[in-house]
Amino acid sequence: MAKQTPAAPAESGAGVLAAIGAYAIWGLVPLFWPLLNRSQAVELLAHRIVWAFVVAALIALIIARRPLLRTLRNRRAMLLLSAAAVVISVNWGVYIWAVTHAEVVQASLGYYINPILSILAGVLVLRERLAPAQWAAIGLAFAAVIVLTIDYGHPPWIALTLATSFATYGVLKKFAPADPIVTLVIESGVVLIPATAYLGWLAARGVGSFGTLGPGYDALLICAGVVTVIPLLCFAWAAPRIRLSTMGMTQYLAPTLQFILGVAWFGEPMSPARWAGFVLVWIALSLLTGYAIVVRRRARKARAG
C-alpha cells in the first residue's frame, strides 16, 4: 500500500493579500518621504524612531503585553535586539537619505541584492553550505557591483549599505526571534533616547520641524511611525498564514515598485551600464528562485516516498 502524506496546509487568501500589502507599502514608501522635504534626513530618522516607538508600544500593550515582558526579561535577546536596533537605524537613515536625494533606483538595488547577501552571510556566520546555483548567483551579484562601480565612478555605497545592514539585521534576528511588534518596540526603544535628545536639541535651537511648519506637516511626521508599523503588522499577520515560497516571491514586489518609481516617476537616469548591472542581479535572483523551487519539489517527492 502506497504511503500517504498529509496535504500541504491550505494557504489563506487573506494572508496572501496581507503579504502583498506589506511589500506594496514598502515599495511605494518612496512617495511618502519627499512630502517631508523641509526636514533633513537625520531629523526624519529621529522622528521615525520616536513615532514608531509610540505607535508600536501602544499596539504591543494591547495585543502583545506578555511577549513584550518575556522578551524584556531575556538578557541575551535584549543584547541581540540592541545590536539590531543600531543596524536597522543605519538602514533606515541611509534609505531616507537615498529617497530624499534622488537615489531611489540605487535603494531598490540594495533590496534586490539583500537576499543574495543574506545567503553569503549564512556561509560566513552560520557555516551553511551552498549549491553551485547559489554560488553562481553570488558571482553574478559581485559582477553587477563591479559594473555599477565603473558606471558610477565609485562603489554603489547606498545599495551596499542597505543590503549589508539588512542582511546583518536578519542574522541578529535569527538568534533572537521575537514577536515583530515586540521587536519594533524594543529596537526603537533602544535608540529612543538619542533620537529624542536630537529632536530636543533641534527644537532648542529653533530649527526643528515639529511644531513650526503647521499641523499638516506635524501630522506627516507622526505618520512616519504609522508608515513603519503598518506594513510590519501586515507582514507578521501574513507570515503564519501563507507558504514560505509565496512569501519569498512577494518580497521582490517592494524593490520592483521602488525601481519603477525611480525610473518612471522620479525620472532617475539609467545608463546602459546600469541596466546591465540590474540585469545581472535579476538573473542571479532568477537562479536563486529556480533553485529554491527545484529543492522544494524534490523534498515533496521524497516525503511522498
C-alpha positions as CSV (number, residue, x, y, z in Angstrom):
1,M,0.0,0.0,0.0
2,A,1.4,3.4,-1.0
3,K,2.5,5.7,1.8
4,Q,0.3,8.7,2.1
5,T,1.5,12.1,3.1
6,P,-0.6,14.8,4.7
7,A,-1.8,17.5,2.4
8,A,0.0,20.8,2.5
9,P,-1.8,23.3,4.7
10,A,-4.2,25.5,2.8
11,E,-2.9,28.9,2.0
12,S,-5.0,31.8,3.3
13,G,-6.1,34.3,0.6
14,A,-6.3,37.0,3.2
15,G,-2.7,36.1,4.2
16,V,-1.5,36.5,0.6
17,L,-3.2,39.9,0.4
18,A,-1.6,40.9,3.7
19,A,1.8,39.9,2.4
20,I,1.2,41.8,-0.9
21,G,0.0,44.8,1.1
22,A,3.1,44.8,3.3
23,Y,5.6,44.7,0.4
24,A,3.5,47.1,-1.7
25,I,3.7,49.7,1.1
26,W,7.4,49.2,1.4
27,G,7.7,49.5,-2.3
28,L,5.6,52.7,-2.5
29,V,7.1,54.4,0.6
30,P,9.5,56.5,-1.6
31,L,6.4,58.6,-2.4
32,F,6.0,59.4,1.2
33,W,9.4,60.7,2.3
34,P,9.6,63.5,-0.3
35,L,6.5,65.0,1.3
36,L,8.8,65.8,4.3
37,N,11.4,67.5,2.2
38,R,11.6,70.5,4.5
39,S,13.4,68.3,7.0
40,Q,16.9,66.8,6.9
41,A,17.3,63.1,6.6
42,V,18.7,62.7,10.2
43,E,15.8,64.6,11.6
44,L,13.4,62.4,9.7
45,L,15.1,59.3,11.0
46,A,14.8,60.6,14.6
47,H,11.1,61.2,14.0
48,R,10.6,57.8,12.5
49,I,12.2,56.2,15.6
50,V,10.2,58.2,18.1
51,W,6.8,57.8,16.4
52,A,7.4,54.2,15.5
53,F,8.1,53.5,19.2
54,V,4.9,55.3,20.3
55,V,2.7,53.5,17.8
56,A,4.3,50.1,18.3
57,A,4.3,50.4,22.1
58,L,0.6,51.3,22.2
59,I,-0.2,48.3,20.0
60,A,2.1,46.0,22.0
61,L,0.4,46.9,25.3
62,I,-2.9,45.9,23.7
63,I,-2.1,42.7,21.9
64,A,1.4,41.6,22.9
65,R,1.9,42.6,26.6
66,R,3.1,39.1,27.7
67,P,5.6,38.6,24.8
68,L,6.9,42.1,25.4
69,L,7.5,41.4,29.2
70,R,9.0,38.0,28.4
71,T,11.5,39.5,25.9
72,L,12.4,42.3,28.2
73,R,13.5,39.7,30.8
74,N,15.6,37.8,28.3
75,R,19.1,39.3,28.6
76,R,20.5,37.6,25.6
77,A,17.6,38.7,23.4
78,M,17.9,42.2,24.6
79,L,21.6,42.4,23.8
80,L,21.0,41.0,20.3
81,L,18.0,43.3,19.7
82,S,20.0,46.3,20.9
83,A,22.6,45.5,18.2
84,A,19.9,45.0,15.7
85,A,18.5,48.4,16.7
86,V,21.8,50.1,15.7
87,V,21.9,48.2,12.4
88,I,18.3,48.9,11.4
89,S,18.7,52.6,12.3
90,V,21.6,52.8,9.9
91,N,19.4,51.1,7.3
92,W,16.5,53.5,7.9
93,G,18.7,56.5,7.8
94,V,20.5,55.6,4.6
95,Y,17.2,54.7,2.9
96,I,15.6,58.1,3.9
97,W,18.7,59.9,2.6
98,A,18.6,58.0,-0.7
99,V,14.9,58.6,-1.3
100,T,15.2,62.3,-0.5
101,H,18.3,62.7,-2.7
102,A,17.1,61.1,-6.0
103,E,18.6,57.7,-5.4
104,V,15.5,55.6,-5.3
105,V,16.8,53.3,-8.1
106,Q,20.0,52.5,-6.1
107,A,18.0,52.0,-3.0
108,S,15.9,49.4,-4.9
109,L,19.2,47.7,-5.9
110,G,20.0,47.3,-2.3
111,Y,16.9,45.3,-1.6
112,Y,17.3,43.3,-4.7
113,I,20.8,42.1,-3.7
114,N,19.8,41.7,0.0
115,P,18.7,38.0,-0.4
116,I,22.0,37.3,-2.1
117,L,24.0,38.9,0.7
118,S,21.8,37.0,3.2
119,I,22.9,33.7,1.6
120,L,26.5,34.8,1.8
121,A,26.0,35.7,5.5
122,G,24.7,32.2,6.1
123,V,28.0,30.9,4.8
124,L,30.2,33.3,6.8
125,V,28.3,33.3,10.0
126,L,26.2,30.1,10.1
127,R,28.7,27.9,8.2
128,E,26.0,26.9,5.7
129,R,26.9,25.0,2.5
130,L,25.8,26.4,-0.8
131,A,24.8,24.7,-4.0
132,P,26.5,25.7,-7.3
133,A,23.4,27.7,-8.4
134,Q,23.7,29.8,-5.2
135,W,27.4,30.4,-5.7
136,A,26.7,31.4,-9.3
137,A,24.1,33.9,-8.0
138,I,26.7,35.4,-5.7
139,G,29.2,35.6,-8.5
140,L,26.7,37.4,-10.7
141,A,25.9,39.9,-8.0
142,F,29.6,40.6,-7.5
143,A,29.9,41.2,-11.2
144,A,26.9,43.6,-11.1
145,V,28.6,45.6,-8.3
146,I,31.8,45.9,-10.4
147,V,29.8,47.0,-13.5
148,L,27.9,49.6,-11.4
149,T,31.1,50.8,-9.7
150,I,32.6,51.5,-13.1
151,D,29.5,53.3,-14.2
152,Y,29.0,55.4,-11.0
153,G,32.8,56.1,-10.7
154,H,32.6,54.7,-7.1
155,P,31.0,51.7,-5.4
156,P,27.2,51.8,-5.2
157,W,27.5,52.6,-1.5
158,I,23.8,53.2,-0.9
159,A,22.8,49.8,-2.3
160,L,25.7,48.0,-0.5
161,T,25.0,49.7,2.8
162,L,21.2,48.9,2.6
163,A,21.9,45.3,1.6
164,T,24.6,44.7,4.2
165,S,22.8,46.3,7.1
166,F,19.6,44.4,6.4
167,A,21.4,41.1,5.9
168,T,23.2,41.7,9.3
169,Y,19.9,42.6,10.8
170,G,18.5,39.3,9.6
171,V,21.3,37.3,11.1
172,L,20.9,39.1,14.5
173,K,17.1,38.5,14.4
174,K,17.7,34.8,13.6
175,F,19.5,34.4,17.0
176,A,16.8,36.5,18.9
177,P,13.4,35.5,17.5
178,A,10.6,37.6,18.9
179,D,7.1,38.9,18.0
180,P,7.6,41.5,15.3
181,I,5.7,44.3,17.1
182,V,7.6,43.5,20.3
183,T,10.8,43.6,18.3
184,L,10.0,47.0,16.9
185,V,9.2,48.4,20.4
186,I,12.5,47.2,21.8
187,E,14.6,48.2,18.8
188,S,13.1,51.7,18.6
189,G,13.2,52.0,22.3
190,V,17.0,51.3,22.4
191,V,17.6,54.3,20.1
192,L,14.8,56.4,21.5
193,I,16.9,58.5,23.9
194,P,19.4,59.7,21.3
195,A,16.6,60.3,18.8
196,T,14.6,62.3,21.3
197,A,17.7,64.2,22.5
198,Y,18.5,65.1,18.9
199,L,15.0,66.4,18.3
200,G,15.1,68.3,21.6
201,W,18.4,69.9,20.5
202,L,16.9,71.0,17.2
203,A,13.9,72.5,19.0
204,A,16.1,74.4,21.5
205,R,17.9,75.9,18.5
206,G,14.7,76.8,16.8
207,V,15.4,74.8,13.7
208,G,13.3,71.7,14.4
209,S,10.4,70.9,12.0
210,F,7.8,69.7,14.6
211,G,5.5,72.5,15.8
212,T,6.9,75.1,13.4
213,L,5.7,74.1,9.9
214,G,2.0,73.7,10.6
215,P,-0.3,70.9,11.9
216,G,-0.4,69.3,8.5
217,Y,3.4,68.8,8.5
218,D,3.3,67.6,12.1
219,A,0.8,65.0,11.1
220,L,3.1,63.8,8.3
221,L,5.9,63.5,10.8
222,I,3.8,61.4,13.1
223,C,2.8,59.3,10.1
224,A,6.4,58.3,9.7
225,G,5.8,56.0,12.7
226,V,2.5,54.7,11.2
227,V,4.2,54.0,7.8
228,T,6.8,52.0,9.7
229,V,4.4,49.9,11.8
230,I,1.5,49.1,9.4
231,P,3.5,47.0,6.8
232,L,5.3,45.2,9.7
233,L,1.9,44.2,11.2
234,C,0.7,43.1,7.8
235,F,3.8,41.0,7.3
236,A,3.5,39.5,10.8
237,W,-0.1,38.6,10.2
238,A,0.6,37.1,6.8
239,A,3.7,35.0,7.7
240,P,2.0,32.1,9.5
241,R,-0.9,32.0,7.0
242,I,1.0,31.6,3.7
243,R,3.7,29.3,2.4
244,L,7.3,30.4,2.7
245,S,7.6,30.1,-1.0
246,T,4.8,32.6,-1.5
247,M,6.4,35.0,0.9
248,G,9.7,34.5,-0.9
249,M,8.2,35.5,-4.2
250,T,6.3,38.5,-2.8
251,Q,9.4,40.0,-1.3
252,Y,10.5,41.1,-4.8
253,L,7.5,43.3,-5.1
254,A,9.0,46.0,-2.9
255,P,12.3,46.6,-4.8
256,T,10.4,46.3,-8.1
257,L,8.0,49.0,-7.2
258,Q,10.8,51.2,-6.0
259,F,12.7,50.6,-9.2
260,I,9.7,51.5,-11.3
261,L,9.1,54.7,-9.2
262,G,12.7,55.7,-9.5
263,V,12.8,55.4,-13.3
264,A,9.2,56.3,-14.3
265,W,8.1,58.7,-11.6
266,F,11.3,60.4,-10.3
267,G,13.0,60.2,-13.7
268,E,16.3,58.9,-12.4
269,P,18.8,58.2,-15.3
270,M,19.5,54.6,-16.3
271,S,22.6,54.3,-18.5
272,P,23.3,51.1,-20.5
273,A,25.8,50.0,-17.8
274,R,23.3,50.5,-15.1
275,W,20.8,48.4,-17.0
276,A,23.5,45.7,-17.4
277,G,24.1,45.7,-13.7
278,F,20.4,45.3,-12.8
279,V,20.0,42.6,-15.4
280,L,22.9,40.6,-13.8
281,V,21.2,41.0,-10.4
282,W,17.8,39.9,-11.9
283,I,19.5,36.8,-13.5
284,A,21.0,36.0,-10.1
285,L,17.6,36.2,-8.4
286,S,16.1,34.0,-11.1
287,L,18.7,31.4,-10.4
288,L,18.0,31.5,-6.6
289,T,14.2,31.3,-7.2
290,G,14.6,28.4,-9.7
291,Y,16.9,26.5,-7.3
292,A,14.5,27.0,-4.4
293,I,11.6,25.7,-6.5
294,V,13.6,22.6,-7.5
295,V,14.7,21.9,-3.9
296,R,11.0,22.1,-2.7
297,R,9.8,19.8,-5.4
298,R,12.5,17.2,-4.6
299,A,11.6,17.5,-0.9
300,R,7.9,16.9,-1.7
301,K,8.8,13.8,-3.8
302,A,11.0,12.4,-1.0
303,R,8.2,12.8,1.6
304,A,5.8,11.1,-0.8
305,G,8.1,8.1,-0.9
